[in-house]
Amino acid sequence: MTKERVVVVGGGVIGICCSYFLAKRGFRVTLIERNEIGSGASFGNAGSVAVGHTPINKPGRVLEAAREMLNPRSPFRIPLRWNPGLIKWLWKYRSHCNKESFERSANALSSLGHATLDLFDSLVDQENLKCGYRREGFFEVCLTNNALEHMNSDVRTMVRYGYSPAMMSAGELREVEPALKETILGGAYFPQGATCDPFRFVLEMAKSSEKSGARIILGNEVTEVLSQDTKITGVLLDTGEKIEADTVILTTGSYSQRLTRKFGFQLPIQPGKGYHRDVRFSSEGPPPPTHTFVMSETSVYCSPMSGFTRFAGTIEFSGMNHDLNKERLDYVTNSAAEYMSGLEYSEVISEWTGLRPCTPDGVPCVGPVPGHSGLLVATGHATLGLTLAPITGKIIEQYVLGSSEEFPQMEALKLDRFL
């Protein structure tokens, strides 16, 4: 029997992982990316596999965001402007920033985290992925007692969900990472975390997908998902070419709404812009950092990679654009200078911004579009795209297989929770 034809739209980390697992199952997979593989949000993120971390819809977060709205040095920034779509999204987000919704989201994400970490380990080992994968955990460091109190709360939450973070004193942290300044008050260690070069991970997974039979088309944009009545039949490219398919999977991140609008389904997605600066440290200064850590008050990651160090983070709701805001870029490295030494001995080698697709409840949308046979969506991973990509690929695989052996997390990710 001929295997089903599957088209995956979007060549970021989510699309590549979906293609990989489906190709491994023998499906006839075609992945279509309008630019280059991994050229979107997957290219320049912090590279942290941050399993078990708490979702963005914390109780009280809306009030915090309102207070910081006009502050360019806020890690969670919403520039003041008229945007009806964002206002609607923020209203939904507000309704999820309560204890009940937060616990529901935390439960879903923590379960996904346990599953995805095992998949990362096996993928790197079985496919011999050369992406600088380091399974050594990461740290979070604090400058203030207020941040330490919040971290204590996060640590207790993670322990309830089967993780094993541990609070650490300032002295213990500086012993592990000498680049940290005397001004830090303490922090925590998250042993289940990992770090890799996210772009290399995507490229390596793309190669493995092709080895398993996936076909990758670059430089063409999908302008429409084709259907007959309620059955999906394929996609239309900007060249006018039609590619037939039994199943179409949209892994188009912040751009997903454009292709679902035809089907009367408005995905509750807003682009959360993130930034990075990559620097190279001079041998004339102190040794560069050797461990991945996140700076609690600023939400900026320090991620040592092969030959450079990446400072990445923040989330900014400023619309569908890739404008590089120098003030926000400066925020990334100026913030880091408050926590660590040696930045004055570094040179900037890369600056980047990308759009992370965010849902109001902090949980991705993964599953079928209601009422349309053969159309699936996998987006809304916010800052956890790299982290949750392998488990997302496995869940999509189960949907396409029609397997009754569902992951327990599948229900929490379904799109109909927003209908």
C-alpha positions in Angstrom: 0.0 0.0 0.0 1.3 3.5 -1.0 2.1 5.6 2.0 0.2 8.8 2.6 1.5 12.1 1.0 2.3 14.7 3.6 3.3 18.3 3.0 4.9 20.2 5.9 4.9 24.0 5.5 7.7 25.7 7.3 11.4 24.8 7.6 12.1 25.8 11.2 12.9 23.5 14.0 9.2 22.4 14.4 8.7 21.7 10.7 12.0 19.8 10.5 11.2 17.6 13.5 7.8 16.8 12.1 9.3 15.9 8.7 12.0 13.8 10.3 9.6 11.6 12.4 7.1 11.2 9.5 9.9 10.3 7.0 11.2 7.7 9.4 7.7 6.2 9.4 7.9 5.9 5.6 5.5 8.7 4.7 6.1 10.6 1.5 7.1 13.9 3.0 7.6 17.2 1.2 8.7 20.1 3.3 8.3 23.6 1.8 10.2 26.6 3.1 10.0 30.0 1.5 13.5 31.1 2.5 16.3 28.8 3.8 16.1 26.0 6.4 16.1 27.4 9.9 16.2 31.0 8.8 13.4 32.2 11.1 13.1 32.0 14.9 15.1 28.8 14.9 18.3 30.5 13.6 19.3 32.7 16.5 17.6 31.7 19.8 19.4 31.0 23.0 20.0 27.4 22.2 18.7 26.3 25.6 16.6 23.1 26.1 14.8 24.5 29.1 12.5 21.7 30.1 10.1 22.1 33.0 10.4 25.9 33.1 7.1 27.7 34.1 4.9 29.1 31.3 4.5 32.8 30.5 1.0 33.2 32.0 2.0 33.6 35.6 -0.5 35.2 38.0 0.2 38.9 38.2 2.1 39.0 35.0 -0.4 41.4 33.3 0.1 44.0 36.1 3.8 43.6 35.8 3.7 44.1 32.0 1.4 47.2 32.4 3.9 48.8 34.8 6.8 48.1 32.4 5.0 48.9 29.1 7.1 52.1 28.4 10.3 50.8 29.9 12.8 49.9 27.2 14.8 47.9 29.8 11.9 45.6 30.6 12.3 41.9 29.5 8.6 41.7 28.7 7.9 44.8 26.6 4.7 46.1 24.8 5.4 49.3 22.9 2.4 51.7 23.1 0.6 51.6 19.7 -2.8 50.8 18.2 -3.1 47.1 17.3 -6.6 45.6 17.6 -5.2 42.0 17.2 -2.7 42.5 20.0 -5.3 44.1 22.2 -7.6 41.1 21.7 -4.7 38.7 22.4 -3.8 40.6 25.6 -7.3 40.3 26.8 -7.2 36.6 26.3 -3.8 36.4 27.9 -5.1 38.3 30.9 -7.8 35.7 31.4 -5.1 33.0 31.6 -2.9 34.8 34.2 -4.5 33.1 37.2 -3.6 30.2 39.4 -5.9 27.6 37.8 -4.9 28.3 34.2 -1.2 28.6 35.2 -1.2 25.2 36.8 -3.0 23.7 33.8 -0.3 25.2 31.5 2.5 24.2 33.8 1.2 20.6 33.9 1.1 20.4 30.1 4.6 21.9 29.6 6.3 19.9 32.3 4.9 16.6 30.9 6.1 17.6 27.4 9.5 18.5 28.8 10.1 15.1 30.3 9.3 13.4 27.0 11.2 15.8 24.8 14.5 15.6 26.7 14.7 11.8 26.2 14.0 12.4 22.5 16.8 15.0 22.3 19.3 12.5 23.8 18.3 9.7 21.5 18.3 12.0 18.4 21.8 13.4 19.0 23.1 9.9 19.7 21.3 7.9 16.9 21.7 10.5 14.2 25.2 11.7 15.3 24.0 15.3 15.2 27.0 17.7 15.3 25.3 20.6 17.0 27.3 21.2 20.1 24.7 19.5 22.3 25.7 19.6 26.0 23.5 17.8 28.5 24.9 19.6 31.5 21.9 21.6 32.7 21.9 25.4 33.2 21.8 28.0 35.9 19.6 31.0 36.8 21.3 33.8 38.7 19.8 36.7 40.7 20.8 40.2 41.7 17.9 40.9 44.0 16.0 39.2 46.9 12.7 39.7 45.0 14.1 37.6 42.1 15.3 34.9 44.5 11.8 34.7 46.1 10.2 34.2 42.6 12.8 31.6 41.8 12.1 29.7 45.0 8.5 29.6 43.9 9.4 28.3 40.4 11.7 25.7 41.9 8.9 24.4 44.2 6.6 24.2 41.2 9.1 22.3 39.1 9.8 19.8 41.9 6.0 19.1 42.1 6.2 18.2 38.4 9.1 15.7 38.7 12.1 17.9 38.1 15.0 18.3 40.4 16.3 22.0 40.4 18.3 23.1 43.4 18.8 26.5 45.0 22.5 27.6 45.1 24.3 30.3 47.1 26.2 33.1 45.4 29.5 31.5 46.4 28.5 28.1 45.0 27.5 29.7 41.7 30.8 31.7 41.4 32.8 28.6 42.1 31.1 26.9 39.1 31.1 30.0 36.9 34.0 32.4 37.8 32.7 34.9 35.2 29.9 35.9 37.6 30.3 39.1 39.6 30.3 39.4 43.4 27.0 41.3 43.1 24.9 38.2 42.5 22.9 37.0 45.5 22.3 33.4 44.5 20.3 31.4 42.1 19.4 27.8 41.1 20.7 24.9 39.0 18.4 23.0 36.6 20.1 19.7 35.9 17.6 18.5 33.3 18.4 21.3 30.9 20.7 21.2 27.9 22.3 23.6 25.4 23.1 23.3 21.7 23.6 25.5 18.6 20.0 25.8 17.5 20.8 26.5 13.8 23.2 23.6 13.6 20.6 21.3 15.2 18.0 22.3 12.5 20.5 21.8 9.7 21.6 18.4 11.0 18.0 17.3 11.5 17.2 18.4 7.9 20.0 16.2 6.6 18.7 13.2 8.6 15.2 13.9 7.3 16.4 13.8 3.7 18.3 10.6 4.3 15.0 9.1 5.5 13.3 10.1 2.3 11.9 13.6 2.9 12.0 16.0 0.0 12.8 19.7 0.9 11.8 22.6 -1.4 13.4 25.9 -0.7 12.6 29.4 -2.0 8.9 28.8 -2.7 6.0 30.1 -0.6 2.8 28.3 0.0 0.0 30.8 -0.8 -3.0 28.6 -0.1 -3.9 25.2 1.4 -6.2 23.5 -1.2 -9.3 21.6 -0.2 -12.4 19.9 -1.6 -15.3 20.3 0.7 -13.8 19.5 4.1 -10.9 17.3 2.8 -7.4 18.7 2.3 -6.0 18.0 -1.2 -2.7 19.8 -1.3 -1.1 23.3 -1.4 -0.6 26.0 -4.0 2.8 27.6 -4.4 3.6 31.2 -5.4 4.9 29.8 -8.7 1.4 28.5 -9.5 2.5 24.9 -8.9 0.1 22.6 -7.0 1.5 19.9 -4.8 -1.0 17.2 -4.0 -1.2 15.9 -0.4 -3.4 13.8 1.8 -2.2 15.7 4.9 -0.9 19.3 5.3 0.9 20.4 8.4 1.4 24.1 9.1 4.5 24.8 11.1 4.7 28.4 10.1 5.1 30.0 13.5 3.9 33.6 13.8 2.8 33.5 10.1 0.3 30.6 10.6 -2.9 32.8 10.6 -2.5 33.7 6.9 -3.0 30.0 5.9 -5.8 29.1 8.4 -8.0 32.2 7.8 -9.5 30.5 4.7 -10.9 27.8 7.0 -12.6 30.2 9.3 -10.2 29.5 12.2 -8.3 32.4 13.7 -5.2 31.1 15.6 -4.7 33.2 18.8 -1.0 33.8 18.0 1.0 37.0 18.5 4.7 37.4 17.5 6.9 37.8 20.5 10.2 39.4 19.2 13.4 38.2 20.7 17.0 39.4 20.2 20.5 38.1 20.3 24.0 39.5 20.3 26.9 37.1 19.7 30.3 38.1 21.0 33.8 36.8 20.8 35.9 37.3 23.9 39.5 38.5 23.7 42.4 36.5 25.2 43.5 39.7 26.8 40.6 39.7 29.3 39.4 37.3 31.9 38.3 33.8 30.7 34.8 33.8 29.0 31.9 32.1 30.6 31.8 28.3 30.2 28.3 27.5 31.4 24.8 28.4 30.2 22.9 30.7 32.6 19.9 32.9 32.5 19.9 36.3 34.3 16.7 36.2 36.3 15.7 39.9 36.4 16.3 40.5 32.7 15.4 37.1 31.2 18.6 37.2 29.1 20.5 33.9 28.5 24.3 33.6 28.3 25.0 30.6 26.1 28.6 29.6 25.3 28.8 28.0 21.9 31.7 26.9 19.6 33.9 29.9 19.2 31.5 32.6 20.6 29.1 33.4 23.3 25.4 34.2 22.7 23.4 36.6 24.7 19.7 36.2 23.9 16.3 36.8 25.2 13.5 39.3 26.0 10.1 39.3 24.5 8.6 42.3 22.7 5.1 42.6 21.2 5.9 45.1 18.4 4.1 43.5 15.5 5.0 41.4 12.4 8.4 42.9 11.6 12.1 42.1 11.9 13.3 45.6 12.7 16.4 45.5 14.8 15.8 47.9 17.7 19.3 49.0 18.8 18.0 49.9 22.3 16.8 46.4 22.8 20.0 44.9 21.5 21.9 47.1 23.9 19.6 45.9 26.7 20.7 42.3 26.0 24.5 43.0 26.5 24.2 45.8 29.0 22.0 43.6 31.2 24.7 40.8 31.0 27.4 43.3 32.1 25.5 43.6 35.5 25.9 39.9 36.2 29.3 39.0 34.7 32.8 40.3 34.0 34.8 40.5 30.8 32.3 42.0 28.3 34.5 45.0 27.9 37.0 42.5 26.3 34.6 41.2 23.7 33.6 42.2 20.2 30.2 41.8 18.6 30.1 39.4 15.7 26.3 39.0 15.1 23.1 40.8 15.9 19.7 39.2 15.2 16.0 39.4 15.9 13.3 36.7 15.4 9.6 36.2 16.0 8.4 33.6 18.5 4.7 32.6 18.1 2.9 33.1 21.5 -0.5 31.8 22.6 -2.5 33.4 25.5 -2.1 30.4 27.8 1.6 29.7 27.1 0.9 26.3 25.6 1.5 25.4 21.9 -1.3 24.6 19.4 -0.6 21.2 18.1 -3.2 19.1 16.3 -6.0 19.0 13.7 -7.9 22.1 12.6 -11.5 21.2 13.6 -13.8 20.4 10.8 -11.1 19.9 8.1 -9.8 16.4 7.4 -6.0 16.3 6.8 -5.1 19.8 8.1 -2.9 20.0 11.2 -1.1 22.9 12.9 2.0 22.9 15.1 2.8 26.4 16.3 2.6 28.7 19.4 5.7 27.4 21.2 6.8 30.9 22.3 10.3 30.7 23.8 10.2 26.8 23.9 10.3 26.1 20.1 13.7 24.3 20.3 12.9 22.7 23.6 9.6 21.2 22.5 10.4 20.5 18.8 11.2 16.7 19.2 8.0 15.9 21.2 6.0 18.1 18.8 7.3 16.0 15.9 6.3 12.8 17.7 2.8 14.1 18.5 2.2 15.1 14.9 3.5 11.6 13.8 0.8 10.0 16.1 -1.9 12.2 14.5 -0.9 11.3 11.0 -0.6 7.6 11.9 -4.1 7.8 13.4 -2.6 5.9 16.4 -4.7 5.2 19.4 -1.5 5.3 21.5 -1.8 9.0 22.3 0.6 11.0 24.4 -1.2 12.2 27.5 -0.3 15.8 26.6 -2.2 15.8 23.3 -5.5 16.9 24.7 -4.0 20.0 26.4 -2.5 21.1 23.0 -5.6 20.9 20.9 -6.7 23.9 18.9 -10.4 23.7 20.0 -9.6 25.0 23.4 -9.7 28.4 21.9 -13.0 28.0 20.0 
